[in-house]
Amino acid sequence: MTQKTGNRGISPVFDWRLLLPLLIVCVVSASIVSTGIRRLRVSNQRVVMEKNLDRLASDMENMLFGRFTSVTKSLAGNPAVSGHLTGGMPPDSLLQAVLDTTRDNSGASIVYLLDRSGEVTASTFYDDGQSLMGYNYSFRPYFTEAVAGTDSVFPALGVTTGKRGVYFSSPVIDLDKQSLCGVAVLKMEPDDIDRFLIRYGADSVLLTPSGVVFSSSREDWLLKFVPPIVPGQLELIDETRQFNIHDIEIAPLNRVSDNIAINGNDCILVRSHVGGSRWMLLSAREVDYSFPLSNEQRRAVQWSSLLIFVLLAAVALMVMHISIKRRLLFQLAESEEKYRMFFASETDAIILSDPESGAVIDVNGKACSLYGYDREQFLGLQFSDVCAEQELNRNKSPDPAGRSELPFRQHRRKDGSIFPAHLTWGSFHWQGRKIDCNIIRDVTELKGMVKSLQDSEAKFRRLYEGASDAIMLLDESGFIECNQATLNMFACSSNEDFLNRHPSELSPEEQPGGADSRVLSEKHIRKAFREGQSRFEWIHRRCDGTEFPAEVWLTAMEVGDRKILQAVIRDVSGQLKALQSLLDDHHKPVRSS
């Protein structure tokens, strides 16, 4: 193998196109992490919105709907009401007092009674002095449902006043005949509901069972429909004269979707039913991609990002290292002169073999020193003679350049000793002959380094967890890590129990001498960050409320661009008790013999 091919320059520069797949993986990984964080933030925002809306629905049910339904039932059961509707007599002063008292105590805008034909036979007055006496409301569903024997809640515009109102009705029963004798009705104007929605602070609406916006924090949405719209709904509303709606206008909401767009902005839409009724609260708020993550989510994101970065960095270094070596090897193999220069100086072992018979054709000096054979002995071997395992399976698909890698293998030296090896192999043609090129690296030291690192980490963890002093890490947001001694010292049941506590919970309000614990602790923390460490005596308080004296060492450190403190706390109550005992013994009077 001494043919010269001239002095053509072979550039050892790395082909950056080989990093294109890695760059794509980096971009995709960053996009996945970013998308995951955005989804977590949106999910947290949705959970908070749903909790707040459920609370609002419960408040409405308890303070408005439930209260007025109860008042209406109570009015229907009043003997003065049933006596009036049964006897057909004009309302007397007692009945009028019952109706007026009901109106004033409940906050209703008007209270009235209907006979079995739907005509108003007794009524209070609106604030403007208007009464409903003599009007007939037999066409209203709140009358027909009450006549059928059920309580009714019916939202509508007043036929007489033209104002929005919620009509609560209950059937009035003749106790003697046990038959219906009329209907008791209370009308509630939605002022309180409007105030509820405005105070909630988002684009919120209260929908009737038919999907009409009855109350809203936005006046321009009132009496509009929210999809999906039930066929024939507009005709039914017109027939019962429920609302003065002649054309369908759509509010930019939806009763079944979770996400909508309002004025071009992406919004989260949440819903909640009011009590057990078919009334529905809808609330929309613009998506906040800066919504805070929980402590657990932040830690998970940080560790995931760090892991991805480390893996990508390791892959990048490996790709660069192996790709440069392959390029050099298989370009120089085409030139006898430069091949020999590289072949002789390569730090890894190189064995050239025949792909058919496996016979060794040539080796470099590193292969001889690694395996313990001289060159003449090597040339009498087959490549399988240095393998401590079964014949290598070389059916693995090579890359476009005809190269491939195999997992770590076990190879055998001349003296019979076994060592772990990393094998890169490929084929090239020389003088019309195909030759296998095997590059072998002894990874014994690498595996030893990995094991030492693992042993060191395990040793540190045992020291950390086995320490008798409490050791913890904290940053500006609170505690981030602690050992078992911390949990024992502060009487905490678990890591989560301790890490979720604010540092101020672990000290009394004042230290001996009257100093404020929070102010004094911040002073020590600033000193630790300024000078690197701070040591002081302190009175701590356990989770069960008991206090104990301690010595505290604060040490400042940086992890990346993040400043944190390591706190080491030693309970000195035992030493103080022993010292006090010695002092007591010293001051005892000495008895003379």
Secondary structure, 3 states (H helix, E strand, C coil): CCCCCCCCCCCCCCCHHHHHHHHHHHHHHHHHHHHHHHHHHHHHHHHHHHHHHHHHHHHHHHHHHHHHHHHHHHHHCCHHHHHHHHHCCCCCHHHHHHHHHHHHHHCCCEEEEECCCCEEEEECECCCCCECCCCECCCCHHHHHHHCCCCEEEEEECCCCCCEEEEEEEEEEECCCCEEEEEEEEEECCHHHHHHHHHHCCEEEEECCCCEEEEECCHHHCCCECCCCCCCHHHHHHHCCCCCCCCCCECCCCCCCCEEEECCEEEEEEEEECCCCCCEEEEEEECCCCCCCCHHHHHHHHHHHHHHHHHHHHHHHHHHHHHHHHHHHHHHCCCHHHHHHHHHHCCCEEEEECCCCCEEEEECHHHHHHHCCCHHHHCCCEHHHHECCCCCCCCCCCCCCCEEEEEEEEEECCCCCEEEEEEEEEEEEECCEEEEEEEEEECHHHHHHHHHHHHHHHHHHHHHHHCCCEEEEEECCEEEEECHHHHHHCCCCCHHHHHCCCHHHHCCCECCCCCEHHHHHHHHHHHHHHHCEEEEEEEEECCCCCEEEEEEEEEEEEECCEEEEEEEEEECHHHHHHHHHHHHHHHCCCCCC
